[in-house]
């Protein structure tokens, strides 16, 4: 039985939804693979060496991944590098097809420059915009960002930009690592 760990950082829950789809794809492809999902806050409480493959997925808020993701990576760098591994970023800029690849996504490229880890597999997924769910400050700031980047600004907008076929394809990559 191959054990796969997906560590995730989510702001509004959409990255967890992506992780759950990855889990479904991986486990349905091979019944000899078991996927465990944990929030990055519990990274230091899990026996990471017990897993055969490690994936980290993180959302972006205001142009940055959570510092907890960087801390988890830094604390476990030799272990991460010793196993089949992957990293994916979830952000709204990836709603644009030309920003959906690891080499063209500015947030992922900026993140990779901040860490020593070089994930063996990378992906970028477009996230979800859910204005009604945000507090007043987040709604204002995200609308401003969307206005600057020609995105939806109506405060009642809820749009899931995620390409689920792309997520499933990455799930197959993880399954085969």
N, C-alpha and C positions, 0 to 999 in steps of 0.2 A: 504494500500500500504506500503510495507516494503522498506525502503530506505537503500541502501548499499553504503558505501564510500570506494573506493580503492585509497589510497594515494601511489604514486609510485616515485621512484628515478631511473632514467635511464641515462646511459652514452652515448650510441650510438643508443638508440631507441628500442632495443629489449625487454626491460622490459615493455615498453608501449604496444608493440605488444602482449605480454603475458597477460597484463591487459585487452586489448581489447577482447582477446579470452575468458578470464574469464567472462567479461561483457556479451558477447554473450551467453555463456553457462548458466549463472545464469538467465538472462532475458528470454531465450527461454524455460527454465524449468518451470518458474512460471511467468505468466504475472502480478502478483501482487508484483513483486520485481523490483525495479528500481535501476540501478547502476550508480553512478557518479564517474568519474575518475578525479583526480587532481594531478599535480606534487607536490612533497614534498615542493617545494619553496612557495606554496600557502597554506600550512597546517595551518598557523596562521590566514589566511583570511577567513576561512570557518567555518560555524557554526557546529562544530563537534557534539554537543549534539542533533542536528536535525536528525542525522542518527541513524538507528537501529542497524547496524552492521558496523564494521570498519576493513578493511584489509590494511596492508602495505606491499608493495613489493619493493625490492631494489636490484640493481645490485652491483656487486663487481668490483672494479678496483684496481689492485695492492694489492689484499688481504684484502681490507677494503670496508665497506659500507660507503656511504656519511655521513659526520658529520651532515648534515641537517636531516637525518633520525633519528639519535640519539637525536638531539635537539627536533624534533617533538614528539618523544616518551616521552622524559623527561618532556616536557611542558604539555603533555596531559595524563600522566600516570594514575591518578585516573579515568578519563573518559574512557580510553582504557580498563581498568580492569573491568569497570562496564557494559560493553556491550559484546555481542558475537563478537569475534575478531580473527584475523589470521595474520600471517606474512609469507612471502615467500622471499627466496633469489635466485638470478639468478647468476650463475657463471660457468665458463668453467670447473673447476675441476669436476663438476657434470656430465661431459660427460662420466665419468667412472661410471658404474652401482654401484659399491661399495661406491661411494661418493655422491649418489643421494638421500639418505635418511637424514632427519634432524639430526638423532643421529650419522651419519657417515660423515657428511660434516664438514670439519674442519673450514671453514669460518663461517658457521652458529653457530657452537658451540662456537667459539671465540667471535662472536657478542653477543650471549646470555649471556656470562659472563660479558660483558660490560654494560648491561642494567638491570634495575630493573624489567621491564615488563616481564611477562611470558605469551606469546601468548597462547591462548587456542588451536589453530590449527597452524601447521607448515608445510611448504613444501620447497623443494629445486628443482629448475629447471636448467637444463643445458642451457647455453646461446648460443650466436652466435659468431663465429670468422670471422672477416671481415678485413683481412689485407689491401686491397686496400683503405678502408675507413679511416684507421688510419693515423695520421701524422707520420713523420719519427721517432721521439722518442718513441711514443707508439708502432709503428710497431717493432722497435728494441727490446724494453723491453718485449713485449708479445711474440715475437719469441724466445727470450732467455728463458722465462718461459716455453714455449711449448717445447723447446729443453730439458730442465731439466726434464720435466714431460712426455716426450715421446709423445708429441702432434704434430700436423702439423706445419711445419716451412716454407713451401714454401710461399713467400711473395705475391703470387697471390691467395692464398687460401681464399675461402669464404665457411664456413661450419656452418649450423644451427644444433646444437646438441640437441635442445629442443625436448623432448618427448611430443608431443601435446596431446596424450591420458592421460598422467600424469597431464597435465595442466587442461584438461577437467574434470578429476576425482576430482581435487582440487576445481574446479568450482562447482561441485555437492556438495562437502563438505560445501563450503561457503553458497550455496543456502539453505542447511539444518540446518545451525547453528541457 
